[in-house]
Amino acid sequence: MNCFTRLEAVAAPILIENIDTDVIIRIERLVGNGIRGTLAPWCFGALRYRADGSEDPDFILNRPPYREAQIILGGRNFGCGSSREGAVWSLQERGVACVIAPSFGDIFFNNCFQNGILPVVLDEEIVAILAREVEESQGAGKVAVDLEERCVVSPSGRRFPFAVEARRREALLQGLDEIGTTLRQADAIARFQERDRRVRPWVYAAAGDAAGDRA
């Protein structure tokens, strides 16, 4: 994953409660093989497009400068609904690196960290302040998210601290997914296996026999 340290970018206010993963990406867009790299056009498709397939000019992500938004300001329970990881993929492919909301769907929240998107929980009143400052500047005022300092900075310079689990913060700062985080402990894992092989050799013999049987 890409390292996340500090992001200063256009933020798009989509202050709708209970935006579920089907709104973020319709399930039919995830059917088939080779879907990664093809999802950006369909991110928020349920809101971006009219019934005839044309763009809805009233939806914020269809208007400049919000087309280039890398930060989403969301409503409560953002990313609720099904567990589809494709919702996070579509946001990422569209260029979104951070979502700020009062609360998130649990699985969506976890999927964000696993794919390199930072989900930030801030009080609803603070999210409203950020959205108001962005709208007053007509999108020109950028929001900064500093993971090292654990704070969000509004277009006017107001600072709002946020909490993030230390292990997840470190993984994003280092650009590590769960596999990469585990591989950092490869030497310790190897030492454990070496000791354990001496203490419980029958476990490894059985595993070797099973592998031979499958071969």
ROVEXVO-229673 format. One record per residue (C-alpha): x negated, y negated, z negated. Coordinates in steps of 0.25 Angstrom, whole numbers, plus 5000, padded with zeros to 4 digits. Layout:
BEGIN
XYZ...
This chain:
BEGIN
500050005000499649855001499149794989500149694982499449584975500149444978501249414988501649274992502749285003504149245008505249304998506649335003507749324993508749444995509449424982510449534984510749634972510649784975509949784988509849924990508850004999509850025010509949875011508449865012508349985022509450065028509350215027509450235042508250155044507450255036507950385043506850455052505350455053504350345053505150245046503950175040503550055048504950035054505849985042505549835042506649795052507649865044507349815030508549745024509249785037510649795030510449645027509649595039510449645050511949625055512849735060512349705074510949725071510549575071509849505060510749435050510149295049510649275036509849385029508549325023507549415029508049375043507649235041506249165041505449155032506049275025505849375036504449375031504749395017503849485009504649464996506049504993506849434982507949534979509149544970509349644959509249794961508449774974508149904981509249984974509950104981509250224988507850264985507350245000505950195000506150145014506750015008505449985002504750025015505649925023505349815014503849835015503849845030504649715031503549655023504149645009503149664998503849624986505349624981505749534969507049574963507749574949507849724950507549844960508149984963507150074955506750164967506550044976505749974965504750094965504750114980504249964981503049994972502750124980502650054993501949924989503149824987503149754974504549744968504649634958505749624947506049484943507249424936508449394945508349244941506849244945507149314959508249204961507249094958506249154968507349164979507849024976506448964978506249044991507549004996507348854993506048865001506748935012505849045011504548965012504248984997503549114995503549204983502249254977502249394970500949414963500749564958499449534951500049424943501449494942502249364946503049314957502849164961504049084967503848984978503848874968502748944960503548994949502949124943503849244939503049364932503549504935503249644929502649764937502249894932500749894931500550024939501349974950500749844950499349904951499749994963500349874971499049794968498249904973499149944984499350084979500550174981500750294971499850384979498750274979498950254964498750404962497550414971496850314962496850424951496250524961494950544953495750564940496750664947495550744952494950744938496250794932496450904942494950954940495250964925496551024926496051124936495051174926496151174915497251244923496651314935497851404937498651284941497751254953497551394956499051404958499151284966498051334975498751474977500051404980499351314991498751444996500051514997500651395005499451395014
